[in-house]
């Protein structure tokens, strides 16, 4: 009987894709894959480091796994491992720490998976990160959609972000590789593909050819595959071009849903964040999208508690978001990150104020969701139902990203059905009927 391995992911959809690739490498090397939480000979944790809480969660998970099984060989990789490898190595019981350049060559750095007294650390400087392994994975919750990696790294220099330090410069997979991976996903029976990357809209590939492939070229090629659903993950507002908007509007394959980071609705805060757009540009983009694509779902990232965020600047953000026709907010509480420009800025916001402002914006997000549900009431939608079911109900998502529920029937699982929303009593999901 071969050795067993379990893997766990923290953070973004891109991390989930990469963990799936690591699982595939273990499987091809004869290891038995186990679910996270099951006892295993080896445990791999793919980490996030977007906030201090993500770092803490990483440390807690490692200690929890070791408390249940002290002999487990612990491997830690991902953004936290790249940024603070020695901090992780100091956790008693960690055996191997791998940076961004090293994670997909895991078997080059270990032989036998036998625990030792000291951790081994292998990381490369950010400027030397060039690794770009393909990755695609299923959604761990629904098993109905797959995340397809097309790009990694980032050339932007937002003042609060450590991603360029953790993942290196922007680089993209060859277009033909992306298309071949999409075909593999279709062959596995998935109905929805979610394009992922650190900066998905920055996809750029040129390899000895005069033609430079951009994101729009991938979208055109994917549309030819007759994929039931293609969803574009988070895309920067300055990279959401008219050509992309036109294609999504006209296509039956692309979901009527965009997730567009804002980060702040205050003009001065946006400047300090070093974002590549201003408030007026963002507002204009949202209005254009809503005018072009009826019932469009729009998600927004926003950071509260950034240095210098006074009460006035916070309420500028609140009022700006309140007036925008968007569907939901992802609210992040600002967390000081080492080696970023933002930590040098004056005007630290007290933690109690950050928590209160976060609460206020999450309530606004719930209100936005309910308003979006109301705008969609009585409208026929296509819903991809998931395999997960609770209390005799099955849940799914419309293409504009409304979570709905219906009485469970086995034949609904991983099926796309016509559905009419009748309303909602909670912001968590909408009700309706299958047509």
C-alpha positions in Angstrom: 0.0 0.0 0.0 1.5 3.4 -1.0 1.7 6.4 1.2 -1.3 8.7 1.5 -1.6 12.4 1.1 -4.2 15.0 1.9 -4.2 18.6 0.7 -5.9 21.8 1.8 -6.2 25.2 0.2 -6.5 28.7 1.7 -7.4 31.8 -0.3 -8.3 32.4 -3.9 -9.7 30.3 -6.7 -6.2 30.3 -8.4 -4.9 28.5 -5.3 -7.6 25.8 -5.6 -6.5 25.2 -9.2 -2.9 24.9 -8.1 -3.7 22.5 -5.3 -5.5 20.3 -7.8 -2.4 20.2 -9.9 -0.3 19.2 -6.9 -2.8 16.5 -6.1 -2.5 15.2 -9.6 1.3 15.0 -9.2 1.0 12.9 -6.1 -1.6 10.6 -7.8 0.7 10.1 -10.8 3.5 9.2 -8.4 1.5 6.4 -6.8 0.1 8.2 -3.7 -3.3 7.6 -2.2 -5.3 10.8 -2.1 -7.4 11.4 1.0 -9.8 14.2 2.0 -8.7 17.0 4.2 -9.3 16.0 7.8 -8.6 12.3 7.2 -5.4 10.9 8.7 -2.6 10.8 6.1 1.1 10.2 5.8 1.7 13.6 4.1 -0.2 16.8 4.4 0.1 19.7 1.9 -1.2 23.2 2.8 -1.4 25.8 0.0 -1.5 29.1 1.8 -2.8 32.6 1.3 -1.3 35.8 2.7 -3.7 38.5 1.7 -4.4 39.4 5.4 -3.0 38.7 8.8 -5.9 36.5 9.5 -4.9 34.3 6.6 -1.5 33.9 8.1 -3.0 33.0 11.5 -5.3 30.4 9.9 -2.4 28.8 8.2 -0.6 28.3 11.6 -3.7 27.1 13.3 -4.3 24.4 10.6 -0.8 23.1 10.8 -1.0 22.8 14.5 -4.4 21.1 14.3 -3.2 18.5 11.8 -0.1 17.7 13.9 -2.2 17.5 17.1 -4.3 14.7 15.5 -1.4 13.0 13.8 2.1 14.1 15.0 3.9 11.8 12.4 2.3 13.5 9.4 4.9 14.9 7.0 3.9 18.6 6.7 4.6 20.6 3.5 3.6 24.2 3.3 3.6 26.2 0.0 1.7 29.2 -1.5 1.9 32.9 -0.9 2.5 32.9 2.9 5.3 30.3 2.3 6.9 32.5 -0.3 6.7 35.7 1.8 7.5 34.4 5.3 9.2 31.0 4.9 11.2 31.2 8.1 8.2 32.1 10.1 6.5 28.9 8.9 9.7 26.8 9.4 9.8 27.8 13.0 6.4 26.0 13.6 7.4 22.7 15.3 6.5 19.8 13.0 6.7 21.6 9.7 9.0 19.5 7.4 9.2 21.4 4.1 8.5 25.0 3.0 8.3 25.6 -0.8 8.1 29.0 -2.5 6.3 29.9 -5.7 9.0 28.7 -8.0 9.4 25.4 -6.2 5.9 24.2 -5.4 5.3 22.4 -8.7 8.7 20.7 -8.5 7.9 19.3 -5.1 9.4 15.9 -5.7 12.7 17.5 -6.6 13.1 18.6 -3.0 12.1 15.6 -1.0 12.8 11.9 -0.9 11.1 9.4 1.3 8.9 11.9 3.2 10.5 11.0 6.5 10.2 13.5 9.3 13.3 15.3 10.6 14.0 17.6 13.5 14.5 20.7 11.3 12.4 22.2 8.5 13.8 22.4 5.0 13.1 25.7 3.2 13.4 26.3 -0.6 12.3 29.7 -2.0 13.5 32.0 -4.8 13.6 35.8 -4.8 10.4 37.4 -6.3 12.3 38.6 -9.3 13.4 35.0 -10.1 9.8 33.5 -10.0 9.2 32.2 -13.5 7.4 28.9 -12.8 4.0 28.7 -14.7 2.5 25.2 -14.4 -1.0 24.7 -15.8 -3.7 24.2 -13.3 -7.4 23.4 -13.4 -9.6 22.0 -10.7 -13.2 21.4 -9.7 -15.0 23.6 -7.3 -14.6 21.9 -4.0 -18.1 22.9 -2.9 -20.2 22.2 -6.0 -18.3 19.7 -8.2 -20.0 21.3 -11.2 -17.6 24.0 -12.3 -13.9 24.0 -12.8 -11.3 26.7 -12.4 -9.0 27.1 -15.3 -5.7 29.0 -14.8 -4.6 31.2 -17.6 -2.2 33.6 -16.0 -0.1 34.1 -12.9 1.8 37.0 -11.2 1.2 40.7 -11.4 3.0 43.8 -12.7 0.8 46.3 -10.9 2.1 48.0 -7.8 -0.9 48.6 -5.6 0.4 50.0 -2.3 -1.4 47.5 -0.1 -0.6 44.3 -2.0 2.1 41.6 -1.6 1.0 39.6 -4.7 4.0 40.7 -6.9 6.3 39.7 -4.1 4.6 36.3 -3.6 4.0 35.4 -7.2 6.4 37.4 -9.3 5.8 39.2 -12.6 2.8 38.7 -14.8 3.1 35.7 -17.2 0.6 33.8 -19.2 0.0 30.3 -20.5 0.1 29.7 -24.2 -3.3 30.0 -25.8 -3.2 26.5 -27.2 -2.5 25.1 -23.7 -5.4 26.9 -22.3 -7.7 25.6 -25.0 -6.5 22.0 -24.5 -7.0 22.2 -20.7 -10.6 23.5 -21.4 -11.3 20.5 -23.6 -10.1 18.2 -20.8 -12.4 19.9 -18.4 -15.3 19.4 -20.8 -14.4 15.7 -21.2 -14.7 15.3 -17.4 -18.3 16.4 -17.5 -18.1 19.9 -16.1 -20.7 22.4 -17.2 -19.0 25.6 -16.2 -15.4 26.9 -16.6 -14.2 29.8 -14.5 -11.1 31.6 -15.9 -8.7 32.4 -13.2 -5.4 34.2 -12.7 -3.8 36.7 -10.4 -4.6 39.5 -12.9 -6.8 37.6 -15.4 -7.4 40.6 -17.6 -3.7 41.1 -18.1 -3.4 37.8 -20.1 -0.7 38.4 -22.7 1.2 35.7 -24.7 3.6 36.0 -27.5 6.1 33.3 -28.4 8.2 34.1 -31.5 5.1 35.2 -33.3 4.2 38.7 -34.5 0.7 38.3 -33.0 0.2 39.1 -29.3 -2.6 37.0 -27.8 -4.7 38.9 -25.2 -7.6 37.8 -23.1 -10.1 38.5 -25.8 -8.4 35.9 -28.1 -8.8 33.2 -25.4 -12.5 34.2 -25.1 -13.1 33.9 -28.8 -11.4 30.5 -28.9 -13.3 29.2 -25.9 -16.6 30.2 -27.4 -15.9 27.9 -30.3 -15.9 24.9 -28.0 -19.6 25.1 -27.1 -18.9 25.2 -23.4 -22.3 25.5 -21.6 -20.9 28.2 -19.4 -17.8 30.3 -19.2 -17.4 32.7 -16.3 -14.6 35.3 -16.1 -13.2 35.6 -12.6 -12.2 39.0 -11.0 -11.0 41.4 -13.7 -9.5 44.9 -13.2 -11.8 47.7 -14.3 -9.1 49.2 -16.6 -8.8 45.8 -18.4 -12.5 45.2 -19.0 -12.5 46.4 -22.6 -15.4 47.2 -24.9 -14.6 44.2 -27.0 -14.9 41.8 -24.0 -18.2 43.5 -23.0 -19.5 43.1 -26.5 -18.6 39.4 -26.7 -20.2 38.6 -23.3 -23.3 40.5 -24.3 -23.7 38.7 -27.6 -22.7 35.2 -26.5 -24.8 32.4 -25.1 -21.7 30.8 -23.5 -20.4 33.6 -21.3 -22.1 34.3 -18.0 -23.7 37.7 -17.5 -21.6 38.3 -14.5 -18.4 40.3 -13.7 -16.4 40.7 -10.5 -14.7 44.1 -10.7 -12.5 45.3 -7.9 -13.0 48.8 -6.7 -11.2 48.9 -3.3 -12.3 52.4 -2.4 -14.9 54.9 -3.5 -12.9 57.8 -2.1 -10.8 59.6 -4.7 -7.8 60.4 -2.3 -7.8 56.8 -1.0 -7.7 55.4 -4.5 -4.7 57.5 -5.3 -2.9 56.3 -2.1 -3.8 52.7 -3.1 -2.1 53.3 -6.5 -5.0 52.0 -8.4 -5.1 52.5 -12.2 -8.4 54.2 -12.5 -10.4 56.9 -10.7 -13.9 57.0 -9.2 -15.5 58.5 -12.3 -14.0 55.9 -14.6 -15.4 53.1 -12.4 -18.8 54.6 -12.2 -18.9 55.0 -15.9 -17.9 51.4 -16.5 -20.7 50.1 -14.2 -23.3 52.3 -15.9 -22.1 51.1 -19.3 -22.3 47.5 -18.3 -25.8 47.8 -16.9 -27.0 49.5 -20.0 -25.4 46.9 -22.3 -26.3 43.7 -20.5 -29.7 43.5 -18.8 -29.8 41.7 -15.4 -26.0 41.7 -15.2 -24.6 40.5 -12.0 -21.7 42.7 -10.7 -19.6 41.9 -7.7 -17.2 44.5 -6.1 -14.1 44.1 -3.9 -13.7 46.9 -1.4 -11.1 47.5 1.3 -12.0 49.4 4.5 -9.6 50.7 7.1 -6.8 51.7 4.7 -4.3 54.2 6.3 -5.8 57.7 6.2 -9.4 56.6 5.9 -11.2 59.2 8.0 -14.9 59.0 8.7 -15.5 61.3 5.7 -13.5 59.1 3.4 -15.3 56.0 4.5 -18.7 57.5 4.0 -17.5 58.7 0.5 -17.0 55.0 -0.2 -20.4 54.0 1.3 -22.3 56.6 -0.6 -20.5 55.8 -3.9 -21.4 52.1 -3.5 -24.9 52.8 -2.4 -25.7 54.6 -5.6 -24.1 52.1 -7.9 -26.2 49.3 -9.4 -24.1 46.4 -8.3 -25.2 43.0 -6.9 -22.9 42.3 -4.0 -19.7 43.4 -2.2 -16.7 41.4 -1.0 -15.6 43.4 2.0 -12.0 43.1 3.1 -10.6 44.7 6.3 -7.3 46.3 5.6 -4.4 44.3 7.1 -0.9 45.7 7.4 1.5 43.7 5.1 5.2 43.8 5.4 7.2 45.3 2.6 4.3 47.3 1.1 4.2 51.1 0.7 0.9 51.3 2.6 2.5 50.3 5.9 4.6 53.5 5.8 1.5 55.8 5.4 0.2 57.8 8.4 -3.3 57.7 9.7 -3.7 54.2 11.0 -7.3 53.3 11.5 -8.2 51.8 14.9 -9.2 48.1 14.7 -12.6 48.8 16.3 -13.3 51.3 13.6 -12.2 48.9 10.9 -14.6 46.2 12.3 -17.5 48.6 12.5 -17.0 49.9 9.0 -16.7 46.4 7.7 -20.0 45.6 9.4 -21.7 48.6 7.8 -20.6 47.6 4.3 -21.5 44.0 4.7 -25.0 45.1 5.6 -25.0 47.3 2.5 -23.9 44.2 0.5 -26.9 42.3 1.9 -29.2 45.1 0.9 -27.7 45.1 -2.6 -28.3 41.4 -3.0 -31.9 41.7 -2.0 -32.4 44.6 -4.5 -30.8 42.4 -7.2 -33.1 39.5 -6.4 -36.0 41.9 -6.7 -34.9 43.1 -10.1 -34.7 39.4 -11.3 -38.1 38.3 -9.9 -40.3 36.9 -12.5 -37.5 36.6 -15.0 -36.6 33.2 -16.6 -33.0 32.2 -15.9 -30.8 29.2 -16.5 -29.5 27.6 -13.3 -26.7 25.1 -12.9 -27.6 22.9 -10.0 -24.8 21.5 -7.8 -24.3 18.1 -6.3 -24.4 19.4 -2.7 -27.8 19.2 -1.0 -29.1 20.3 2.4 -32.4 19.7 4.1 -33.9 18.0 1.0 -33.0 21.0 -1.1 -30.5 21.4 -3.9 -28.7 24.7 -4.7 -27.4 26.2 -7.8 -26.4 29.5 -9.5 -27.9 31.5 -12.3 -25.5 32.7 -14.9 -25.7 36.2 -13.3 -24.6 34.6 -10.0 -27.8 34.4 -8.0 -27.8 31.4 -5.6 -31.2 29.7 -5.8 -32.7 26.6 -4.2 -35.2 24.0 -5.2 -36.5 20.7 -3.8 -33.8 18.1 -4.3 -34.1 15.6 -7.1 -31.1 13.4 -8.2 -31.6 14.3 -11.9 -31.0 18.0 -11.1 -27.4 17.4 -10.1 -24.9 19.0 -12.5 -27.8 20.0 -14.8 -28.7 23.3 -16.3 -32.4 24.0 -15.9 -34.8 26.8 -16.7 -35.8 28.6 -13.5 -38.0 31.5 -12.5 -37.2 33.5 -9.4 -40.2 34.3 -7.3 -38.4 36.3 -4.5 -36.3 35.9 -1.5 -36.7 36.0 2.3 -33.0 36.1 2.9 -29.9 37.5 1.1 -28.4 34.0 1.2 -30.4 32.6 -1.7 -33.5 33.2 -3.8 -36.6 31.0 -4.2 -38.4 30.1 -7.4 -39.6 27.2 -9.5 -38.1 25.0 -12.2 -39.9 25.5 -15.5 
